Amino acid sequence: MDVLATTYTLDYTTMGNIFLLVLILTILSPAAEAAERQPANLLQLYDLALATNPVTEGRKYSIVQAEAQYDQARSKLLPQASATGNLSWNELTQDNSNPSPGQARDFTSQYQGLRGVVQARQALFDLASYRTYEGAEFTVKQAEQDLDNARMSLATDLVDRYLEFLQAHDEASYLQGELDLTEGDMQRIRRMYERTMAKVTDVYEVEAYYQTLKTRELEIHNAKAVALEKVREVVGVPVADLARLTKEELPPVSGESDQWVADAITRHPAILALHHAMDAAAKTISSQWANHLPQLFLQMSGIYAKNGGFDNRQLDPYTVGTLGLQLSVPLYSGGSTKAAEREAVARFEMMKYKHMEKQREIERETRTAYLSAQTGYSRIASTAREVGARVKARDGQQRGYELGASTIIALLEAKKNLLKSRSAYARARYDYIRSLVALRVWGGTLTRTDMVEINSWLAQS
């Protein structure tokens, strides 16, 4: 059975390594093929991050550690068996105080001794060890919830960095379009100036605006590179490009604020982890208190000896079987047992107040995320209408300048406002997605299914 289990583990590990290798090869390729490679999507990066991120990998070993502690605690309640064998070479010299005539005063003999002991011990009443065993089970559950919490935090971090790149990319696209238009306007105004149809100050204003856009372009390109580097930190491999957001109509916020909060305080992994920590601390209190109680053990032993008796004296071979009870009653330990009990109580109180603190934090953050998502959804429509209005204002100023009814400063201001409104619209969409993710994280409901849904909003290769 052990062989089969080992084989299964090796096969499972091999499959996991193959899956991880496929993910990495999907994202990575030689630099010469970078232009032809499809942009990485959110789901690919999320799966890769789950498999390679140091935070989640460390949490997995926290579970392994907790399970090992659980097995150690359980072992104290199971039979303990040992076998000891002794082989000795002995020389016995015995003084003969009344030797017979012709007999030596000392008698010396050499012989081989053999002794074997098999012992077994079973706890019949050991409440302290039993409570420790129960507490270790809660510690395992706590570690599992900590892993779930780390996975949700990882998803939040990845989505935020992913959207940071998309936001910078959109702003770069808007900026490039404005640069192309401004370059054309600059050439046209220069020709108008040569024909004395425009002022030299108009030329200077347009050139200054164009240079401002070029400076902003440098900043945006840097922001894109930094965002990709942040994504690389999460997933562990370089990423050249990311799939764009293509969904126009994002879904509204579902449910009510109170329902989200009620679900959060009962389902959030951080709350559940602290709840299990409190249970484990309570069991530790019981375990320390139980150290005041007697312990009862069943003991069994079998002894075989040949010339292996007291002081390895020469004796005929014999076998002894023993069955007995051992009662251990604690009397005085210098106060260490009581001090350990006080320590356990203090640890429980600390966990209790951490639980209260985390619950209040989750309630606040869940309500905040819900309100932000509600506002963000309305903000998308508002900024979209603003973009439409800014386009009309820009076109009006453009026409007014051509007719001499408006100044170049008013026209450039309208163009700046349009560029800002487009960036605000893109930012509103990405902030809304962030709020949706934050709401599900603080509500304790973010799963891979949610990541699949968000990934469906992106351009699919």
N, C-alpha and C positions, 0 to 999 in steps of 0.2 A: 504493500500500500504506500509506503514511504517512497519507493522508487517511482511509482506512478505519479505521486504528487510532485516529486522533484522534476520529472519530465514535463509535466504540465506547466510548471513555473518557468522552466527554461524556454518552452515554446511560446508562452505568453510574453516573456521578456523579449524574445527574438522578434515576435510580431510587432511589439511596441517600438523596437529599434528601427524596424523596416518602415513603419508608419512615420516615425520622426524623420528618417532619412528622406522619404518621399516629400514630406513637407518642406524640408530645407532645400532639396533640389528643385522643388517647384518655384521657390522664391529666389534662390541664388542661381546665377549663371555667369559665364565669363563676361567681362566688360564689353567685348566686341558685339555681344548679342543683346546688350541692354536695351537698345532701341526697339528690338523686335519682341522683347519679353512683355507678356501681359502684366498689367499692374496687379499687385497683391491686393486681395480683398480682406475685409475685416475678419471673416470667419477663419481663413487660413492663418492669419496672424494670431488669432485667439487660440487656436489649437496648438500652434507652435509655442506660444507663450506658456500655455498650461504644461507643456512637456519639458520646457527648458528653463523657465524663470526660477531663479534661486529662491525666491520667497516661498512659492508653492512647493518646490522640491524640499525645502527645509521643513515645511509643515508636514509633509508626508513622513519624514523621518521622526517627527514629533509623535506621530501616531505609532510608528514602529517602537519608539522608546516607551510609550505608554502601554502598549500591548506587552512588551517585555516585562515591565513592572507589574502588570496584571498577572502574568504567568509566574513571576517570582512570588507574589503574594499568595497565589493559589497553591503553589508548591508546599507551603508550610502547613497546609491542611491535608496533604496527601501523605501516604506512607513514606517513611524515610528508611532506606535499607542500605546496609554496608557490609562488606566482607573484608576480613583482615587475615593474612596468613604470615606466620613467622617460621623461619627455618634457622636453626642455630647449631653451632658446634661448641661443645662445652667440655671443660676439663674440671673434674671434681677432685679436690684434695681434702681428705677427711682425717682429722687427728685421732689416733687411737691411743687413748690415755692408759689403757691397761693391755699392752700387747702380750701375747703369749710368747713363750720362749721360741726364738727363731723368727718371730713375726715383726715386720717393720712398724715403727711408730706412726708413720703416715701412710694412708691408703689413697692412691691416685687412680682415677679412671677417666677415660675419654669416650664421649658418646655424642650422638646427633639428636637434636630436639626438634619436634614438629608441633605446631599449634595453629589451629584455624578457628576463627570466630565469625559467625554470621549473625548480624543484629538487625532487627526491624523495630520501627517505632511509629505509632499512629496516634495523632492527637484526638482525644475524645472530647475534651472541653478546652478550647483555646479561643475565647471570645475576642481577644485583642487581634489575633491574626485573622479571624473571620471578618471583623469590621474593616481591617486594612484591605482585605480582599474585595469587599463590597465597594470601598472607596476607590480602589484601582479601576474598577469597571466604569465608574463615573469619569475618571480621569481620561480613559480612552474615548468616551463620548465627547468630552470637552475638546480633546485634540482633533477629533473629526469635525466638530463645528468650527474650530479655528481654521481648519483647512478650507471649509466652505466659505468662510468669511474672507480668507486670503484670495480665493478664486474670484469672488465678487469684486474685491478691491482691485485685483489685477484687471478685470474686465473694465472697470470704471477708468482706470489709469490708461489702458490701451485705447478705449474709445475717445477719451479726452485728447490724447496725443494724435490719434488718427484724424480727428476733426480739426485739430490745430493746423495740420498740414493742408486739409481741404480748404479751410478758411483762407489760409495764405495763398493757396493756388487760385481760388476764386478772385481774391483781391488782385493778384498778379494779372489775371485775365482781363478784369475790368480796367486795370491800369494800362495794360498793353493797348486795349482798344482806345482809351483816351489819349495815349501817346500818338497813335496813328492819326487820330482826328486832329490833335493839336499840331502835329507836324504839318499836316495839310493846311490848317488855318494859318500857321506861321509863314508858309511859303506864299499863300494868297495875300496876306497882309503886307508882306515885303514887296510883292508886285504892286499892290495898291499904293504903298508908300513911294515907290519909284515913279508912279504916275500922279503923285501928290494927292492921292485920294484917301490917304490915312496918315495919321500923325506918327512921328518917330517914337513918341512915348507908347503908342499902341504896339509897335514892333518890340520895344523893350519889355513891355508887360507880358506879351505872348512868349517871348524868349525866356523870361524869368519863370513863367508858369511851366513851360516845357522842361526847364532844368529842375524845377521842383519835383516834377513827375519822375524824371530820371533818377533823382536822389531817392525818392520813395521806392523806385523799382529795385535799387540796390538793397534797400532794407527788406523788401518783400522776398527777394531771392535768398537772402540770408535767413529770413524766418522760415522759409520752406526747408532749407538745408538743416536748420536746427531742429525743426519738427521731425524730419526723417531720422535724425540722430536720436531723438527721444524715443521714437518707435523702435529703433534698433536696440536701445538699451532694454526695452521690455521683452522683445522677442529673441534677442541674442544673435541676430544675423543682420547684415546690411540689407536695406530695402531701397530700391531705386525709385519706385513710383507706387501710388496707391489708387485704387478704384474710386471714381468720383460718385458723388451723390446725384442720382438721376430722378428720384421720386419727387414729383411736384407737390402732391397733396399728402402731407404727413398726417397720421391719425391723431385725433384729439385725445385728451386725457380721459381715462376711464375711471369710474368709481367716484366715491366721495372722500373727502379728507379724513373724516373720522374712521371710515372703514379701513383706509390705508394705515392709519395709526394703530388701530386695533390689530390688524394683521401683523404689523411690524413688531409690536412688543411681544407677540407670541411666536413669530417665525424667524426673526432675524438671528443669524448664526451667532453673532456676538452676545446677544441676550441668552440664547440657549447654552452657549459655552460657559458663561458666568453662572447660569443656573446649575449646570453640572458641576462647576467648581464649588459652588455652595454645598451641593450634595456630598461631594468628596470631602470637603472640610468638615461637614457634620459627622461623617463616618470616622474621620480622624479623631474627633472629640470622643466618640464612643470607644474607639480603639484605645486611646490613651486612658480613658476612665477604666476600661476593662483590665488594664495592667494592675489594678488593685485586687483583682479577683484571682482565685487559685486556678491552676492549670492541671489537667489530668491527661496522662498519656498511657497507652497500652504498649508494653515493651515485650519483645520476644527475642530470644537468642539461642544459638546452638554452638556448643564448643566441642571441638575434638582436639585431644592433646596426647602426644607420645613423648615422654621425657620433657614435657613442657609445663609442668606444674609450678608450684611456688618456687621461686629462685631457680627455675629450670632444673629441678631435681629429677633424678631418674625415677620414673614411675611407669607402671604398665599403661598401655593405651586406654583412654577412657573418653566417653562422650557425655556431655551434660546439656540438657534442654531446659530452657527457663521461660516461663510466662508470668508476667507481673504487671502491676500498675504503679505508675509514678505520680505522686501528687506534689505539686510545687506551690507553696503558699508564700507570697511576697510579704515580708514583714517591715523592712525599712530600707530605703535606697538613698537616703540623704536628701530627700525632697525632689529628686529628679522626675519622678512620675507625676507629681502634682504640678511641677513647673511645665512639663511637656503638655499636660492637660490645659493649662492656662494659655500656652502658646497656640494650641489648636483652637481654642475659643477665640483668641485674638485674630487668627487667620480667617475663621468663619465670619467674624464681624467685618473684617476688611473686604471679603468677597461680597458680603451683603450690601455694603455701601457702594462698592464698585458696580454691583448690579443695578442699584438705584440710580447711580450717576449715568450709567450707560443707557438705562431706560429713558431717562429724561432727555439725554442727548438724541436718542433715536426718535422720540416723539417730536422734538423740535426740528430735527433735520427732515423728517418725513413731511411734516406740515410745510416747512419751507420749500422743499422740493415740489410738493403739490402746488403751492401757490406760484412758484416760479414757472412750473410747467403750464399752468392755466394762463398766466400772464404772457409767457413766451408764445403760446399758440395764438393769442390775440395779436401779439406784436408782429408775427409773421405777416398777417393780413394788413396790419397798419403800415408796416414798412414797404410792403408791395404797393399799396396805394400811394405812399410817399414817392416811390420811384416813378410811378406814372405821372404824378404831379410835377416832379422835378424835370422829367423829360419835356413836358409842355413848357415849363419855365425856361429851360435851356433853349428850346426851339424858338420861343418868343423873343428871348434876348438876342439870339442869333439873327433872326429876321429884323429886329429893331436896329441892330448894329449895321446890318447891310443897308438899311434905309436911313441911317444916320440919326435915328431916334434914341439910340442907347450907346453907352460907352463900352469900351473894351473891358474895363474893370468889372462892370455889371455882368458882361457876358462870361468872363472868366470865373466870377463868383458863382454864377449859375452852374457852370461846368463842375466846379469844385463840389458844390452841394449835391449835384447828381452823382458824382463819384462816391461821395460819402454815403448817400442814401443806398446805393447799390451794395456797398460793403456792409452797411447796417442790415440790409435785407438778408444777405448771406449769413452774417453773424447771428441774426435772429433765428434762422433755421437750424444752425449748428448748436446754438445755445438751447434751443428747444429739445433737440435730441439729447444733449447733455442732461437736461432736466428730467427727461423721461428715464434715462438710465439711472440717474441719481435717485429718482422716486422708487424705482424697482429695487435698487440696492438697499436703500434705507428701509424699504418695505420688506426686505428679506426674500424677494421673489425672483431675483434675476437668475436666469438659468441659460444654458446653451441655446434653448429654444428662442429666447429673446435675442440672443446674438445672431441667430439664423434670420430672424425677422428683420433686424436692423441691416444685416448684410444684403437682404433682398431689396433694400432701397438703393443699393449701389449699382453701378454699371457692372453687368455680368459679362465675363469673357466668353 
